[in-house]
Amino acid sequence: MQGDMYLTVPEGAYAVRLGNEASIKQCLHVSTGSYYAITFSAVRTCAQNEQLNISVYPESSLMPMQTIYSSDGWDSYAWGFQAKYDYVELVIHNPGVDEDPACGPLIDSVAIQTLYPPPLSEYNMLKNGDFEEGPYMFANTSWGVLVPPMIEDVHSALPAWMVESLKAVKYIDSGHYAVPQGQRAVELVAGRESALSQIVETTPGKNYSLTFLVGDAADGCIGYMLVEVYAGRETSRVPYESNGTGGFQKAFLQFEAPGNTTHIVFLSSNYHMKFDGSLCGPVIDDVWLF
């Protein structure tokens, strides 16, 4: 207990609170030039503008924690980096100076995973279209992993994909959610405030077909969903009526490539919220470009 506030720990019996200007750090043995994703769970307490600065020299990102995505209060975040040295120091820092020294975010469950840049396949022009390559997920947490936008993340924790705009997308697994294909997918939980995108090489004037699956994560997210997809100069809006119990449908978009590269973008037209107040949205999976 802290005053009238009850603080929970997501895994085990302990967590770490970062007070004013406090940091935790650990030295890691990595491979120079390789890509990695850090996954950690965090929750804000009583400060108004809590944020975390996560860094591996020379890269760092300042992650705001004003938006709480899960009803538990705890969220798991992913942050990607490319190792510049064989030994690096991971630092999680609270840059805030609050009037109450007892305030400050709680940290728990920190992990690192090597990211392997997915190669192009013979049949799919998009990389990692099945979203199987991504950050580590903690087995005992049920709220997925938030992948922050590119303004916070120089190297995406979701290989080949970028998260644009202001909010994160949620990376989910089949152990806790309904996933249309394979083991992993992406839930668009922030409406028009976040977009999932990839830039692909194309031939100007050539015709292409984009196919993908739209569904719900069986997480109680109910209502009329609408996924917008953009490719070159073409746009499609894919409706999906969710009962919150799982399910999906296949969608497609045909377009003519405007140039040597084409920007493929997915976003949710609407904002959705579950009965417990947590954010949710449509699920995207199994994206193919022919």
Phi, psi and chi 1 to 4 in degrees:
 res  aa     phi    psi   chi1   chi2   chi3   chi4
   1 MET       -  140.8  -64.9  -68.2  -64.1      -
   2 GLN  -130.9  100.4  177.5 -178.2  -58.1      -
   3 GLY    63.6 -121.8      -      -      -      -
   4 ASP   -95.5    4.7  -63.6  -30.6      -      -
   5 MET  -103.9  131.4 -176.1  167.5   53.1      -
   6 TYR   -97.4  120.4  179.8   68.8      -      -
   7 LEU  -100.3  124.8  -55.2  177.6      -      -
   8 THR  -105.5  155.3   60.4      -      -      -
   9 VAL  -114.6  124.5  175.1      -      -      -
  10 PRO   -69.8  -36.8   25.0  -33.6      -      -
  11 GLU  -131.7  135.2  -70.5 -165.9   88.8      -
  12 GLY    69.5 -153.2      -      -      -      -
  13 ALA  -113.5   -5.6      -      -      -      -
  14 TYR  -134.3  154.4  -60.3   95.1      -      -
  15 ALA  -146.9  179.2      -      -      -      -
  16 VAL  -120.2  130.7  170.6      -      -      -
  17 ARG   -99.5  130.1 -174.5 -153.4  -52.6  -85.7
  18 LEU   -96.7  110.7  -64.1 -179.7      -      -
  19 GLY   -77.8 -166.5      -      -      -      -
  20 ASN   -56.1  123.7  -67.5  -20.9      -      -
  21 GLU    56.9   26.9  -67.5  -71.1   -5.3      -
  22 ALA   -90.0  152.4      -      -      -      -
  23 SER  -139.0  152.9  -61.2      -      -      -
  24 ILE  -123.4  147.7   52.3  173.8      -      -
  25 LYS  -151.4  158.5   60.4 -175.9  178.7  179.4
  26 GLN  -152.5  140.9 -172.7  171.7  139.4      -
  27 CYS   -83.1  137.7  -69.2      -      -      -
  28 LEU  -125.1  142.0  -55.0  172.7      -      -
  29 HIS   -94.5  114.5 -178.6 -147.4      -      -
  30 VAL  -129.7 -176.3  -67.6      -      -      -
  31 SER  -113.5  126.0  -63.3      -      -      -
  32 THR   -56.4  130.6  -58.8      -      -      -
  33 GLY    91.3  -15.2      -      -      -      -
  34 SER   -80.4  159.2  -64.5      -      -      -
  35 TYR  -104.3  144.2  -66.4   89.5      -      -
  36 TYR  -139.2  157.8  -62.9   89.3      -      -
  37 ALA  -125.8  129.7      -      -      -      -
  38 ILE   -96.4  128.5  -58.2  -65.8      -      -
  39 THR  -115.7  132.1  -56.5      -      -      -
  40 PHE  -147.4  151.5   63.3   95.4      -      -
  41 SER  -100.3  141.2  -64.7      -      -      -
  42 ALA  -149.7  156.4      -      -      -      -
  43 VAL  -147.8  143.3   62.9      -      -      -
  44 ARG   -81.6  158.6   55.8  179.4  -63.6 -177.7
  45 THR  -115.4 -100.8   54.9      -      -      -
  46 CYS  -115.1   -3.5   47.8      -      -      -
  47 ALA   -77.1  153.5      -      -      -      -
  48 GLN   -80.5  -37.1  -66.1  -60.8  -47.5      -
  49 ASN  -124.1   54.9  -63.2  -52.5      -      -
  50 GLU   -69.8  141.5  -69.4 -173.6   21.7      -
  51 GLN  -154.2  162.9   52.6 -171.8   -6.5      -
  52 LEU  -128.0  138.6  -73.8  169.4      -      -
  53 ASN  -106.3  113.6 -173.5   18.4      -      -
  54 ILE  -109.5  134.1  179.5  168.7      -      -
  55 SER  -147.6  146.6   63.2      -      -      -
  56 VAL  -134.9  110.0  170.8      -      -      -
  57 TYR   -51.3  132.4 -177.1   82.0      -      -
  58 PRO   -96.5   12.7   34.9  -35.0      -      -
  59 GLU   -97.8  145.7  -61.9  177.5   19.5      -
  60 SER  -155.4  156.8   66.0      -      -      -
  61 SER  -143.4  140.3  -69.5      -      -      -
  62 LEU  -101.6  112.5 -163.9   60.1      -      -
  63 MET  -103.3  113.8  -66.7 -172.1 -179.7      -
  64 PRO   -72.3  150.0   24.7  -31.6      -      -
  65 MET  -123.2   25.4  -59.5 -179.6   63.8      -
  66 GLN   -69.2  -37.0  -84.0   67.5   43.5      -
  67 THR   -87.3  123.6  -58.5      -      -      -
  68 ILE  -103.8  120.6  -61.3  175.2      -      -
  69 TYR   -91.0  -29.0  -68.7   82.2      -      -
  70 SER  -107.9  157.7   70.7      -      -      -
  71 SER   -75.1  -18.7   59.3      -      -      -
  72 ASP   -73.5  -16.7  -55.9   87.6      -      -
  73 GLY    92.2  -33.1      -      -      -      -
  74 TRP   -83.0  140.4  -76.0   87.8      -      -
  75 ASP  -131.5  147.9  -73.6  -49.1      -      -
  76 SER  -102.2  134.9  -66.9      -      -      -
  77 TYR  -117.9  150.2  -61.3   84.6      -      -
  78 ALA  -120.1  142.1      -      -      -      -
  79 TRP  -139.6  129.8  178.4   72.7      -      -
  80 GLY  -105.6  150.6      -      -      -      -
  81 PHE  -153.0  160.7   71.8   94.3      -      -
  82 GLN  -109.7  127.2 -176.7 -178.5   25.1      -
  83 ALA   -70.9  128.8      -      -      -      -
  84 LYS   -97.8  -11.9  -59.3  -63.4 -168.7  -65.2
  85 TYR  -140.9  167.9  -49.9   95.8      -      -
  86 ASP   -77.7  -27.0  -73.9  -22.2      -      -
  87 TYR  -122.3  126.3  -73.2   91.2      -      -
  88 VAL  -130.6  163.6  -62.3      -      -      -
  89 GLU  -116.8  116.2 -170.0  174.5   70.6      -
  90 LEU   -86.3  126.0  167.6   66.7      -      -
  91 VAL  -125.4  129.2 -178.5      -      -      -
  92 ILE  -114.9  117.2  -58.7  177.1      -      -
  93 HIS  -126.7  137.4  171.9   62.8      -      -
  94 ASN   -98.8  105.7  171.9   24.9      -      -
  95 PRO   -81.4   -2.2   30.5  -34.1      -      -
  96 GLY   -75.7  153.3      -      -      -      -
  97 VAL  -128.5   97.5  179.4      -      -      -
  98 ASP  -100.7  154.6 -161.3   81.7      -      -
  99 GLU   -62.4  -35.2  -67.6 -178.7    1.3      -
 100 ASP   -94.9  110.8 -174.0  -10.7      -      -
 101 PRO   -65.4  -14.5   24.2  -33.6      -      -
 102 ALA   -79.4  -13.8      -      -      -      -
 103 CYS   -77.6  165.3  -69.8      -      -      -
 104 GLY   136.1  150.9      -      -      -      -
 105 PRO   -68.2  151.4   24.6  -33.5      -      -
 106 LEU   -98.0  142.0  -57.3 -177.6      -      -
 107 ILE  -122.0  139.4  -53.0  -65.5      -      -
 108 ASP  -152.7  157.9 -165.7   17.2      -      -
 109 SER    55.3   75.1  -53.0      -      -      -
 110 VAL  -102.7  133.9 -174.8      -      -      -
 111 ALA  -142.8  159.1      -      -      -      -
 112 ILE  -129.0  142.5 -176.4  171.4      -      -
 113 GLN  -139.0  138.3  176.8  160.4  -60.3      -
 114 THR   -71.8  135.8  -54.8      -      -      -
 115 LEU  -102.6  131.2  -63.5  176.5      -      -
 116 TYR  -108.7  109.7  -62.4   96.6      -      -
 117 PRO   -53.7  119.6  -24.8   34.4      -      -
 118 PRO   -70.7  137.3   24.5  -32.5      -      -
 119 PRO   -80.5  163.7   30.6  -35.5      -      -
 120 LEU   -72.5  138.3  -79.0  172.9      -      -
 121 SER   -94.2  170.6   70.8      -      -      -
 122 GLU   -69.3  -26.8 -177.3  179.8   -5.0      -
 123 TYR  -109.9  -17.0  -55.2  103.2      -      -
 124 ASN  -121.6  123.6 -168.8   -3.0      -      -
 125 MET   -79.0  -14.1  -63.0  176.8   63.7      -
 126 LEU   -91.5  145.2  -73.0  169.3      -      -
 127 LYS   -93.1  142.4  -64.8 -179.6  179.1 -180.0
 128 ASN    55.2   38.1 -159.6   20.6      -      -
 129 GLY   -67.0  -19.0      -      -      -      -
 130 ASP   -93.9   -2.6   54.1    6.6      -      -
 131 PHE    60.6   23.0  -58.4  108.9      -      -
 132 GLU   -75.0  -23.4  -64.3  -59.6  -61.9      -
 133 GLU   -95.9  122.6 -177.5   68.0   23.0      -
 134 GLY  -175.0 -169.2      -      -      -      -
 135 PRO   -71.0  163.0   27.2  -35.7      -      -
 136 TYR   -67.0  144.8 -178.3   80.7      -      -
 137 MET  -119.7  134.3  -72.2 -168.7  175.6      -
 138 PHE   -77.4  130.4  -59.3  112.0      -      -
 139 ALA   -64.8  -30.6      -      -      -      -
 140 ASN   -96.0    9.9  -65.3  -29.2      -      -
 141 THR  -114.4  146.7   59.5      -      -      -
 142 SER  -119.4   21.1   58.8      -      -      -
 143 TRP  -114.3   12.9   46.5   70.9      -      -
 144 GLY    70.1 -169.7      -      -      -      -
 145 VAL  -128.2  129.3  176.5      -      -      -
 146 LEU   -83.8  127.5  -62.6  172.3      -      -
 147 VAL  -103.2  115.0 -179.6      -      -      -
 148 PRO   -73.8  164.8   28.6  -35.2      -      -
 149 PRO   -70.2  165.4   24.1  -33.3      -      -
 150 MET   -64.5  -22.3  -70.4  -63.6  -71.0      -
 151 ILE   -66.5  -19.2   56.8  173.0      -      -
 152 GLU  -105.1  -12.6  -50.6  -65.6  -13.5      -
 153 ASP  -137.4  105.5 -160.6  -10.4      -      -
 154 VAL   -67.3  -44.5  176.0      -      -      -
 155 HIS  -110.5  117.5  -61.1  -71.1      -      -
 156 SER   -63.9  138.7  176.3      -      -      -
 157 ALA   -77.1   -7.2      -      -      -      -
 158 LEU  -113.9   93.5 -169.4   58.6      -      -
 159 PRO   -51.0  136.8  -28.8   37.1      -      -
 160 ALA    77.6  -15.5      -      -      -      -
 161 TRP  -107.1  148.9  -67.0   94.2      -      -
 162 MET  -117.0  145.9  -62.1  178.6  -67.3      -
 163 VAL  -107.4  116.3 -178.9      -      -      -
 164 GLU  -102.3  168.6  -59.3  179.9    1.3      -
 165 SER    77.1 -143.5 -166.5      -      -      -
 166 LEU  -107.8  -25.2  -60.0  175.5      -      -
 167 LYS  -113.2  171.3  -59.1  -67.8 -175.4 -178.5
 168 ALA   -90.8  166.1      -      -      -      -
 169 VAL  -110.2  161.3  -59.5      -      -      -
 170 LYS  -106.9  125.2 -178.9 -179.7  -73.1 -173.0
 171 TYR   -90.1  122.6 -168.4   51.9      -      -
 172 ILE  -122.1  160.9   60.6  174.3      -      -
 173 ASP  -126.8  159.5   66.8  -40.2      -      -
 174 SER   -72.1  -13.4   59.1      -      -      -
 175 GLY   -72.4  -21.8      -      -      -      -
 176 HIS  -126.4  -12.1  -59.5   92.9      -      -
 177 TYR  -136.7  166.9  -63.5   88.3      -      -
 178 ALA   -83.3  117.9      -      -      -      -
 179 VAL  -112.3  124.5  171.9      -      -      -
 180 PRO   -58.4  -39.9  -26.1   34.9      -      -
 181 GLN  -145.0  131.7 -178.8   73.5   28.5      -
 182 GLY    74.4 -148.2      -      -      -      -
 183 GLN  -106.4  -18.6  -57.1  -62.9  -45.4      -
 184 ARG  -134.1  155.0  -54.6  -70.5  175.4   90.6
 185 ALA  -158.4 -179.6      -      -      -      -
 186 VAL  -123.8  132.1  170.8      -      -      -
 187 GLU  -106.0  125.8 -174.6  176.6    8.7      -
 188 LEU   -86.3   95.3  -55.4  175.5      -      -
 189 VAL   -98.9   -1.9  -66.3      -      -      -
 190 ALA  -119.8   22.4      -      -      -      -
 191 GLY    58.9 -138.1      -      -      -      -
 192 ARG   -78.6   -0.4  -56.4 -172.9   68.1   87.2
 193 GLU   -83.5   -3.4  -68.4 -172.1   81.4      -
 194 SER  -146.0  146.1   67.1      -      -      -
 195 ALA  -137.0  141.6      -      -      -      -
 196 LEU  -102.4  128.1 -175.3   68.9      -      -
 197 SER  -144.9  162.3   71.7      -      -      -
 198 GLN  -150.4  139.8 -173.9  171.1  149.9      -
 199 ILE  -101.2  126.5  -63.1  175.4      -      -
 200 VAL  -124.1  146.3   61.3      -      -      -
 201 GLU   -74.7  132.1  -67.1 -176.6   -0.8      -
 202 THR  -136.0  171.6   52.4      -      -      -
 203 THR  -106.4  122.4  -58.8      -      -      -
 204 PRO   -55.3  132.6  -23.9   33.3      -      -
 205 GLY    84.7   -7.7      -      -      -      -
 206 LYS   -85.3  147.9 -166.8  171.3 -176.5  178.1
 207 ASN   -90.3  141.2  -67.2  -40.2      -      -
 208 TYR  -133.7  156.6  -66.4   86.8      -      -
 209 SER  -125.4  126.1  179.9      -      -      -
 210 LEU  -109.2  123.8  180.0   71.0      -      -
 211 THR  -121.6  150.0   67.4      -      -      -
 212 PHE  -163.4  166.3   53.7   97.1      -      -
 213 LEU  -109.2  136.9  -58.2 -179.8      -      -
 214 VAL  -121.8  131.2  174.8      -      -      -
 215 GLY  -158.6 -162.8      -      -      -      -
 216 ASP  -126.1  160.6   72.6  -85.1      -      -
 217 ALA   -91.1    7.2      -      -      -      -
 218 ALA    58.2   37.1      -      -      -      -
 219 ASP  -112.9   21.3   55.6   -2.5      -      -
 220 GLY    82.7   13.7      -      -      -      -
 221 CYS   -85.5  107.0 -165.7      -      -      -
 222 ILE  -113.1  141.6  -60.9  173.3      -      -
 223 GLY   137.3 -177.4      -      -      -      -
 224 TYR   -83.3  116.1  175.8   77.2      -      -
 225 MET  -106.0  150.9  -62.4  179.5  176.0      -
 226 LEU  -143.0  116.5 -170.0   64.6      -      -
 227 VAL  -100.9  127.4  172.7      -      -      -
 228 GLU   -99.7  135.0  -64.5 -177.4   28.7      -
 229 VAL  -128.8  135.8   56.2      -      -      -
 230 TYR  -122.4  135.3  -60.6   86.2      -      -
 231 ALA  -146.5  110.4      -      -      -      -
 232 GLY    63.7 -124.3      -      -      -      -
 233 ARG   -97.3    3.2  -59.3 -177.1 -176.3   93.5
 234 GLU  -101.0  149.8  -61.7  -63.3  -33.6      -
 235 THR  -137.2  143.8  -56.2      -      -      -
 236 SER  -138.3  143.7  178.3      -      -      -
 237 ARG  -118.0  118.2  -70.2  172.7  171.3   81.5
 238 VAL  -106.8  111.1 -178.1      -      -      -
 239 PRO   -80.8  149.1   29.2  -32.8      -      -
 240 TYR  -149.5  123.1 -179.9   81.1      -      -
 241 GLU   -93.1  113.6 -170.3   66.8   39.1      -
 242 SER  -101.0  132.1  172.7      -      -      -
 243 ASN   -96.6   -0.9  -64.5  -42.9      -      -
 244 GLY    77.3   13.0      -      -      -      -
 245 THR  -117.6    9.1   56.2      -      -      -
 246 GLY   101.6  167.1      -      -      -      -
 247 GLY   126.2  160.9      -      -      -      -
 248 PHE  -160.7  167.8   62.4   90.2      -      -
 249 GLN  -142.4  157.1   65.6 -173.0   40.3      -
 250 LYS   -93.4  142.1 -167.5  170.4 -174.5  176.7
 251 ALA  -135.1  162.4      -      -      -      -
 252 PHE  -150.2  160.7   69.5   93.6      -      -
 253 LEU  -145.7  127.4  172.5   64.8      -      -
 254 GLN  -103.9  140.9  -68.4 -177.8  -26.3      -
 255 PHE  -153.3  161.3   65.6   93.4      -      -
 256 GLU  -102.8  128.7 -179.8 -178.7  -58.6      -
 257 ALA   -64.6  127.7      -      -      -      -
 258 PRO   -81.2  -17.6   30.7  -34.2      -      -
 259 GLY  -164.5 -163.2      -      -      -      -
 260 ASN   -72.5  -18.4  -66.6  -37.3      -      -
 261 THR  -133.9  151.6   59.9      -      -      -
 262 THR  -130.9  134.8  -61.6      -      -      -
 263 HIS   -92.5  115.5 -164.3 -171.9      -      -
 264 ILE  -100.0  125.2  -51.0  -66.4      -      -
 265 VAL  -132.9  134.7 -177.8      -      -      -
 266 PHE  -120.9  139.0  -64.9   91.7      -      -
 267 LEU  -153.4  162.4   60.9   85.3      -      -
 268 SER   -94.9  126.2  172.5      -      -      -
 269 SER   -69.2  -28.9  -60.0      -      -      -
 270 ASN  -115.8  160.1  -54.5  -39.1      -      -
 271 TYR   -98.7  136.9  -63.9   88.1      -      -
 272 HIS  -129.0  147.5  -60.3  -82.6      -      -
 273 MET  -143.7  138.1 -171.2  174.6  -68.8      -
 274 LYS   -80.1  171.9  -66.6 -175.5  -76.8 -172.6
 275 PHE   -61.9  -25.9  -70.2  116.2      -      -
 276 ASP   -85.2    1.6   59.1   12.0      -      -
 277 GLY    92.7   -2.7      -      -      -      -
 278 SER   -83.4  153.6   57.5      -      -      -
 279 LEU   -79.7  147.0  -60.8  177.2      -      -
 280 CYS  -152.9 -175.7   60.7      -      -      -
 281 GLY   173.1 -174.2      -      -      -      -
 282 PRO   -71.0  156.2   26.0  -33.7      -      -
 283 VAL  -105.4  138.3  171.1      -      -      -
 284 ILE  -115.3  136.3  -60.0  -65.4      -      -
 285 ASP  -157.8  164.3 -161.4    6.7      -      -
 286 ASP    51.2   60.6 -158.6   33.4      -      -
 287 VAL   -91.7  126.4 -173.7      -      -      -
 288 TRP  -127.3  142.3  -71.4   76.5      -      -
 289 LEU  -127.7  123.0  179.4   64.3      -      -
 290 PHE  -111.2      -  -55.7   91.4      -      -
